C-alpha cells in the first residue's frame, strides 16, 4: 500500500472521552479524483475524510485518525447521531451514480483491505460497525453503492456477510433491521421512510436487487445479519 500525506484543513477535535468504533466507507461521487481531492481539502466545502483511495491504489491520508473528520453528515446508527466523532471515514475514488458509476478497481480494493486491517488494529471496531455511508444516511446517500464488494471485505475479516437464515415476516424483518442499527421509526411501513433503510441494506447485503421490496431473500438476509451481530 502506497501511503501519501495530503493534509486537509477540514477537521476538529474528537470528544475527550470518546471512542472510535466505526468505519464508514464512501465513494467520492465526483467526475475526477482531482475534483474530489480539491473538495475534500477546500475550507469552503467543510467536508473531509481520513483517507482517500485512488483507483491506482494510492492512499492519501487527509486527516489524522485522532481527529474528527467531516464525512458522515446528518446520520444515525443504532440511535447514535454524531457518527463523525466515533468513526474513521474512507473515500474511494469513483464517479458514483451521478457521473458514471463503475466497479471499484482491483488495486483500490487491495489497498482498502490493507488499510482497513491496519485501522482495526488501532481501534476497537467490531465487524458490525464496518458500514456504508448509505447505511448511516439512507435517506440522503447511496454510496459506496451496489458495485462495492462487501463480501470480499468480509472474507478478508473486515465487516459482516450474512449466513443462511429463515425468512421472517415483513414486520419482524423491519424490527430486525432496526435492531441491526438502521433508523426506522416505530410503525414505519416499507412504502414510507423504511424503504430507504431497506434499499441501503440491499445495497450492502443484497446488491443484485436494490428496490426496497421486502421479498423473502431480503428478509432472510436481514435475519442472517441480525443473527451475526
Buried (B, 14 or more C-beta within 10 A) or exposed (E): BEEEEBEBEBBEEBEEEEEBBBBBBBBBBBEEBEEBBEBBBBEEEEBBBBBBBBBEBBBBBBBEBEBBBBBBEEBBBBEBEBBBBBBBBBBBBBBBBEBEBEEBBEBBBBBBBBBBEEBBEEBEBEBBBBBBBBBBBBBEBBBBBBBBBBBBBBEBEBBBBBEEBEBBEBEBBBBBBBBBBBBBEEEBEBEEBBBBBBBBBBBBBBBEBBEBBBEEBBBBBBBBBBEBB
